[in-house]
């Protein structure tokens, strides 16, 4: 999923749907840009689950995002 403005999720509780069917629910924690092995810019998108576990996603690992709160 292309996420053109990830900062709109700050302060929000979200559901992140992965292409493999997994759903992660938590607070948007932050994002950063990095480079893969082929020098392509990628977005790292982080969600803090309610149990305190931080989950990181790349745009390829996100099918869609739903704002819960």
N, C-alpha and C positions, 0 to 999 in steps of 0.2 A: 504494500500500500504506500503510495506517495503521501507524505505528510508535509505539506508546504509551510505550515505555521504551527509547529508543535507547542509553542508557548501558550496557545489558547487553552491548553489542558491544565495549566498551573492552578492549584487550589481546587481541583475537581476530583471526584471519585469516578473512576472509569472502569469499563469492561473492555478487555482486549481479546479479540477473537483471532485465533491462529488458524492457518490453513489446515492443520491436522485435526482440528475440532476442539482443541483446548481453549478454555475461557479463563482468563486471569482477571480477578476483580481487586481493585485497590486504589490507592491515591497516586496520582501522577507525581513522580519524584523528581524528574528532570530529563534532560536530553543533552547530547553532545554530538559533534561530528567527528568522524574518524576516517581513516583510509584503509581499504582492504589491500590484499597482496598485489592486486593489479593497479593500485594507485587510484581507485575509484572512491569518491567521497561517499560515505555511508552515515546514516543517522542511527545513533544508539538512543533508545527510548526506554526509560526506566519507570517501573511501577512498584510501589511498596504495598505488598499484600497486608491484610489485617493482622496476620500472625507475625508481622515484622520482617518477612523474607523479601528481599529486593530481587525483582525479576527484570532482566534486561532483554530488550528486543531490538532487532534491526527491522527496517521497513519490509524486508522480504518475509519476515516472520509474523507479520500482522496482516490479517485479512480485512478487519474493520475495527473501529473504536466507537464505543457508545458511552456517552456521558450519563452517569447515574445520578450524581448530585452536582 
